[in-house]
Amino acid sequence: MNSSIYFQLALFLIVLFACAWPLGGYINDVMSGESKTINRLFGPAERLLYRVCGVDPNSEMSWKQQTTKLSPVKSVNPTCARS
């Protein structure tokens, strides 16, 4: 292994650890229901996607309902949504 591989590994680990703290805080805020700036930025797109797929964000869905409702999303990009 040459120095280039070690440099790439070190760079990857630095970026990984640099992103861990803010992403962990964001996940904590989302799970606790707090509103943040990023929700204001991406909220309209999320609501549009819910409307297009026919999803009610305030209700629980079974796996059959998730499969049916997310079919339009999966047809565009099969890797972006899992049922």
VOPAGU-2260 file (C-alpha; in pm, 1 decimal, decimal comma):
REM VOPAGU-2260
SITE   aa  ch    i         X         Y         Z
SITE  MET   A    0       0,0       0,0       0,0
SITE  ASN   A    1     133,6     337,0     -90,9
SITE  SER   A    2      92,3     676,1      75,9
SITE  SER   A    3    -200,7     769,6    -147,2
SITE  ILE   A    4    -417,7     500,1       6,5
SITE  TYR   A    5    -328,5     611,6     360,0
SITE  PHE   A    6    -406,3     972,0     268,5
SITE  GLN   A    7    -746,7     875,6     127,4
SITE  LEU   A    8    -825,5     668,9     435,8
SITE  ALA   A    9    -726,2     953,5     667,6
SITE  LEU   A   10    -929,3    1203,7     466,5
SITE  PHE   A   11   -1231,1     974,5     470,1
SITE  LEU   A   12   -1211,2     931,3     847,8
SITE  ILE   A   13   -1174,2    1306,5     902,1
SITE  VAL   A   14   -1482,3    1378,6     689,5
SITE  LEU   A   15   -1674,9    1095,7     859,0
SITE  PHE   A   16   -1602,6    1221,4    1209,3
SITE  ALA   A   17   -1663,0    1584,4    1108,0
SITE  CYS   A   18   -2011,9    1493,1     981,8
SITE  ALA   A   19   -2104,0    1265,0    1272,0
SITE  TRP   A   20   -2172,5    1538,7    1529,3
SITE  PRO   A   21   -2399,5    1765,1    1319,9
SITE  LEU   A   22   -2585,7    1471,5    1163,4
SITE  GLY   A   23   -2637,1    1314,1    1505,4
SITE  GLY   A   24   -2779,7    1641,6    1632,5
SITE  TYR   A   25   -3008,4    1666,9    1330,5
SITE  ILE   A   26   -3136,4    1310,7    1379,5
SITE  ASN   A   27   -3198,4    1389,8    1746,4
SITE  ASP   A   28   -3397,0    1701,0    1652,4
SITE  VAL   A   29   -3602,8    1513,0    1394,4
SITE  MET   A   30   -3684,5    1229,9    1632,8
SITE  SER   A   31   -3785,1    1472,8    1909,0
SITE  GLY   A   32   -4005,5    1672,4    1667,8
SITE  GLU   A   33   -3821,2    2003,2    1687,7
SITE  SER   A   34   -3835,2    2234,5    1387,8
SITE  LYS   A   35   -3505,4    2347,6    1239,3
SITE  THR   A   36   -3391,3    2556,2     945,3
SITE  ILE   A   37   -3342,8    2251,8     724,7
SITE  ASN   A   38   -3708,9    2161,2     773,9
SITE  ARG   A   39   -3805,9    2501,8     641,1
SITE  LEU   A   40   -3584,2    2447,8     337,3
SITE  PHE   A   41   -3694,6    2095,6     246,3
SITE  GLY   A   42   -4042,4    2094,4     404,1
SITE  PRO   A   43   -4225,5    2213,9      90,6
SITE  ALA   A   44   -4060,2    1945,7    -124,2
SITE  GLU   A   45   -4143,7    1681,9     135,6
SITE  ARG   A   46   -4508,8    1789,8     150,0
SITE  LEU   A   47   -4527,2    1787,6    -230,4
SITE  LEU   A   48   -4386,7    1435,1    -239,7
SITE  TYR   A   49   -4640,3    1325,4      21,9
SITE  ARG   A   50   -4922,4    1481,3    -179,8
SITE  VAL   A   51   -4808,3    1317,9    -505,8
SITE  CYS   A   52   -4780,6     976,8    -340,6
SITE  GLY   A   53   -5105,9    1017,4    -145,2
SITE  VAL   A   54   -4940,6     975,5     195,3
SITE  ASP   A   55   -5086,4    1117,6     517,1
SITE  PRO   A   56   -4779,6    1203,8     728,9
SITE  ASN   A   57   -4981,2    1188,6    1051,7
SITE  SER   A   58   -5109,3     832,4    1017,3
SITE  GLU   A   59   -4946,9     491,4    1046,5
SITE  MET   A   60   -4922,7     272,0     737,2
SITE  SER   A   61   -4888,3    -102,6     698,7
SITE  TRP   A   62   -4623,2    -247,4     470,2
SITE  LYS   A   63   -4886,9    -303,2     201,7
SITE  GLN   A   64   -4991,5      62,2     211,3
SITE  GLN   A   65   -4627,6     175,2     201,0
SITE  THR   A   66   -4561,8     -42,3    -102,4
SITE  THR   A   67   -4867,2      95,2    -282,1
SITE  LYS   A   68   -4808,1     459,9    -192,9
SITE  LEU   A   69   -4435,3     461,4    -272,5
SITE  SER   A   70   -4465,0     290,0    -610,4
SITE  PRO   A   71   -4446,1     621,8    -801,4
SITE  VAL   A   72   -4121,8     708,3    -620,5
SITE  LYS   A   73   -3975,6     364,5    -679,3
SITE  SER   A   74   -4058,1     377,6   -1048,3
SITE  VAL   A   75   -3848,2     694,4   -1083,4
SITE  ASN   A   76   -3555,2     570,7    -871,9
SITE  PRO   A   77   -3579,6     218,0    -729,9
SITE  THR   A   78   -3298,2     279,0    -478,3
SITE  CYS   A   79   -3438,7     592,7    -311,4
SITE  ALA   A   80   -3728,3     437,7    -115,5
SITE  ARG   A   81   -3772,4     111,0      63,1
SITE  SER   A   82   -4100,6     -37,5     167,9
